[in-house]
Amino acid sequence: MAKAKIAYVCSECGAHSVKWAGQCPDCASWNTLSETHIAVPAAKASSASATTLDDLPGDIEHRTPTGFGEFDRVLGGGLVPGAVVLLGGDPGVGKSTLLQQVSASLMKQVPVCYATGEESLRQIGQRSLRLGLDAAAMNLLSDTSLGNILAEATKCRARVLIIDSIQTMTNEQLPSAPGSVAQLREGVGRIVQFAKQNEVAVFVIGHVTKEGAIAGPRVVEHMVDTVLYFESDPGSRYSMIRSVKNRFGASGEMGVFAMTESGFLEVSNPSAIFLSRESTDEPGSVVSVAWEGSRPLLVEIQALVADSNSNYAKRLAQGVDQNRLALLLAVLQRHGSLSVTDEDVFVNVVGGLRIAETAVDLPTLLAIVSSFRDRAAPERLVCFGEIGLAGEIRPVRFGGERIKAAAKQGFTKAIVPRGNVPKKTPAGIEVIGVRRLSEALDEAF
């Protein structure tokens, strides 16, 4: 028979303590320990037995398409049976809308159960009508009891379960409030166990903190198979979903969607939205090729160099690392014979995209030089490359694929690291390999 014991759990880090204290012994937070009852089941022998790969079913590589190619890309090629996917994002970004569209598409292939603890069934029906979804036979459930939701999903033989959201779900065995550390950890653990034992794919919507991370203990992200984040710029109609963890595919994949009156539409050519609609022959604008997940992405880097009105010149970067910008300006002064010490420098990536790789070092400096000299870069020019502290241009990964993507978009000239020059140049584009920053500046201007 299971017996319960009393423990004190920290609401910040989830650490357990056998007695109450004013300060958490693990994270040193004050007044965060709260009393909770933990059910300890009686120990019993495990019934699991070992098996071999030859005994596994023949459809272990089966994936169910979601109806959205961009969403399948982020998931690693489709939905895997038994996978637990955690989707987080800011309030109102469209998490429920997207998953309701995905569930309506999946329902044509497998039974789906949509469970919500935040909305009524009438609200779900109104959204379905507004989006024009053909989901009359979808199993809907409005409840906050996790045990009842899992039981109903088993009863209707659902192969896909959507839970909106995990912060509203409660476990009857725990007296703590919904959204607490104990509830989240126990709830996600039950969901993962249910998904693996019954091979039911589960989508879990999670709230985020003001810093943008999934609310709750970090262990929640470790327990699930895939973690996706919704990224959206309030001034743009485009939203991006990025995978930060994926056990069934590559992490770092990105899918781009456009929000319309009829819901989300996938963007088949994301490079088009990150390039300016006008001509790029203006000073301070250079096009680069970033690598996102498993595909190249053409982006426009803009720079503005203006006279400083204070004793301290400003350095502001949006979309690229600001610390990296200061480093690049020092290399430009030392090895490019160009000093902008008394100038304000602003760098922006068009479309609100954030780029973490160093391949945009070269286009960033070329855009700064273009703005400083008030001289536009050559038309239909694209460039990429990492810049070292000695002024050398270092090669980056997937150089050949980046050049091919630029040629498909109609670019006719590419300035790239010498190590990335392909043996066979794609038709319609001139590839110029450079070793030093000074060589790149001479070629561009």
TAZI-V347798 format. One record per helix or strand of 3 or more residues. SS is the DSSP state (helix for helix, strand for strand). FROM is the first residue (numbers start at 1). LEN is the number of residues. If there is no record, write none. Layout:
# TAZI-V347798
ss=SS from=FROM len=LEN
ss=SS from=FROM len=LEN
This chain:
# TAZI-V347798
ss=strand from=3 len=8
ss=strand from=33 len=8
ss=helix from=53 len=3
ss=helix from=69 len=7
ss=strand from=84 len=5
ss=helix from=95 len=12
ss=strand from=112 len=5
ss=helix from=121 len=11
ss=strand from=139 len=4
ss=helix from=146 len=10
ss=strand from=160 len=5
ss=helix from=166 len=3
ss=helix from=181 len=18
ss=strand from=201 len=6
ss=helix from=219 len=5
ss=strand from=226 len=7
ss=strand from=238 len=9
ss=strand from=254 len=7
ss=strand from=263 len=4
ss=helix from=270 len=5
ss=strand from=285 len=8
ss=strand from=295 len=13
ss=strand from=315 len=4
ss=helix from=322 len=14
ss=strand from=343 len=7
ss=helix from=358 len=16
ss=strand from=381 len=3
ss=strand from=392 len=3
ss=helix from=399 len=10
ss=strand from=413 len=5
ss=helix from=418 len=3
ss=strand from=430 len=5
ss=helix from=437 len=8
